[in-house]
Amino acid sequence: MKEFTRKLFGEKYESTLARICYDFSILIWIVSNVMLFVQLLLYRDIGMFLIGIVTSLMFVVLFRFVYRINAKLLGWK
């Protein structure tokens, strides 16, 4: 699997893909929390705000988990 990916995409693509996946999880968390804060200011519904924060944290955990699995399978550090 590791050699196939290197032949198909090259070394530089592997490290770029890992970095994009990692940065994308942080970006999703920041953007979703800003949107949730705006929603809290507009509608003043604390329950939806808390549900949104939990959901955004679940997405961050999911992306980090996928990143770690890919790192182990492809030999990223």
N, C-alpha and C positions, 0 to 999 in steps of 0.2 A: 504494500500500500504506500509506504513512504517513498520507495524508489519510483513507483508509477506516478505519484504526484510530482515528484521532482522532475521527471522526464517530461511530463505533460505541461507543467506551469513554470518550472525553474525555481531556484532557491529564493530569489528576490520576491516572487509572488507569494510564497509560503509565509514569509515574515510579514509582508504587507497585509495579507488576509487575516492573520492573527491579530495584528494591530488594529485593523478596521473593526473586527468583531468586538474587541475589547473596548475601543473608543465609542463604538455605536451603543453599547450598553450604558455607558456613562451619559452619552448624549440623550438617549431615550429617557433616562431617569430625570435629568435636568429639565428637559422640555415638558415632560408630563407633569412634573411638580409645579412649574410655572403656570401651565394651563389649569391645573387644579386650584392653585391659589387664586387665579382670576375668576374661576367658577365660584369659589368660596366668597369672594368679594361681591360678585353679581347676585348670587342666589341665596347666600347666607345659609347654606345647608351643610352642616358639619358632618353628617353621616355620609353623604356622597363624597366629601373631601377625604375622609378617612378610608373609605372603600377604594378610592382612586389611588391613594398613597400605597396601600397594601398591594394593589394590582401592579403599580409601577415597580415596586420592589420585587415582585414575583418575576416580572420581565427581566430585571437586572440579574437576578439569580439564575434565570434560564440562560441568558446570554453568557454569563460567566461560566456556567456548567458546560455549555456547548464549546466555549473557548478551551476549557481545560481538557475536555475529551479530545478535541482536535489536536491540542498540544501534545498529549500523550501518544495519540495514534501516529502523528506525523513527525514527532521528535522535536517539536519547538521547545525553546527554553523560556 
